[in-house]
Amino acid sequence: MVKALCIVAVSGLLFSAAPLLAQDSVRTACMPDIRKYCAAELASFSRENVRACLIKNIQKTSPACQAAAKARRDAERAKKAGS
């Protein structure tokens, strides 16, 4: 019983960390594209503006950036569904 509770607790931590890990992978995979397509938004230091610009230009970005953005979206959806 204790083992099962530990597994549930660890699973909860992993799922709550998933969006943060996905965010880091988006930042890493998309930074060249962000610099190319969203330089003004990046200079503004507004995370919301950079994200909106990246979404607007996602079809122009590299396959790695698109995959990382999709993974983040999926992680956010999974977290919302689990809440």
C-alpha angles and dihedrals in degrees: 000000000000090000091054091050091051091051091051091048093049091046089054091052092049093049092048090050094048096085091049092051090046090050091055092050091050090051091050097042097041104039094098089050092045090052090049101044105020107035094132092050091047090052090053091061089224110140090194092054093047091049092049091049092048091050090048091052100034094117089060095050129097121275089248091055092047091050092048091048091050091049090052092048090050092048091051091049092049091050092050091048090051094049 
